[in-house]
Amino acid sequence: MGAITREFANNLIERAGPVRPNSKPIIINGDMAVAQRATSVSSHNAVAYTTVDRFKTVCETGTYTVIQESLSSGAAYLAGFKNALRLDTTTAEATAGSAGEQTTVEQRIEGQNLQAFKKGTSSAEKYTLAFWVKASKTGSNLQVNLRDGDNSRQIGGTYSISSADTWEHKVINYAADTTGAFGDDNGASLTIEWFLDGGSNYSGGAVPTAWEASSNADRNVTNFDLAGSTSNDWAITGVQLEVGEYSSTTLPPFQFESFGDNLARCQRYFYNHVDRRVSVGQSDDNMIIGKGGFNSSAQFEATVHFPVTMRTAPTLELGSGSNYFKLFVSNTSHQFDDFAVHADQNNAISLYKAGFSGTQGDAGNLTINNASAYVHFGCEL
């Protein structure tokens, strides 16, 4: 076979589309497919990860139901997206209760996943953010900010909701930044922030079209007022962040991952180990937390190995209560309210419960004993 001509090679590249420097999408769970914690959370007025993994809901103005919405029609559905993250206003707040309140949706990204932007160097690259959005009302100049947590810098971009209750695709370009490199580590270097409502602390300035020092006044110049009415809702899916400047016609296609690959990337930050509330068809007794044994006559210890290496040694998040857990060992059942961490690292954790009377070396199973019990491990950014 003869050598491939340059013209033929260029044709292949053109057909394949733009070449990405990253083998995996920078945004994790951009298609909103993974929701380990829940598919719906009501009465949300807090700062927390609620439903869709990797997307933090900062809800301080108003109260919301946060939903992993299933899509069955519309332009986003036709583009391949079957799920979205939606905020429904359930308690309105016409004016923010305090100047510092805000309602935003965020994704925070590790610095070591952002090195392709070459931020802080003379070769710094531009950013392109794209997403599908739908809202119950129209609005202009809604703001999406990129916030550099390593160097306290930010830049803003805007989009509009042209038609209510209609999925629209948005592409926003951001300038390169030759000042301040992202840390090459597992810290939260970049936050993407969709601003939906806020108090006076977040207004009065101008949308920063170039990178600048952090300024709250420039983060929400035109307020969408999502909390203003219980008729309001806002939804998003298909989020992608690309290295370089693209338009709607040159944008690389969304990188769909298998559900398993997507889940594994989410489990680096949050691992739902045992949770009857979101697991169908299992009894409490069948949901084993871990196997272990008595390391003394009064203490049982069990080890949990994580399916992926987590970002850091995680925190145990426990749904506990009266007799929520059970230990079965040597044909004897022990019920108790909670347990604690004995030793932890980012690939496994050792759990223990003291106060029993057992035989050192006897093995057994640690299980849940109540439909409301759960065992989660979290190390979110």
Helices and strands as residue ranges (DSSP letters): H 6-16, E 40-44, E 47-49, E 56-59, E 63-70, H 75-78, E 83-91, E 102-110, G 111-113, G 115-117, E 127-135, E 139-148, E 153-161, E 168-174, E 188-198, G 200-202, E 212-213, G 216-218, G 226-228, E 233-243, H 259-267, E 270-275, G 276-278, G 284-286, E 288-296, E 299-305, E 315-319, E 325-329, E 332-336, E 340-344, E 348-354, E 363-368, E 374-378
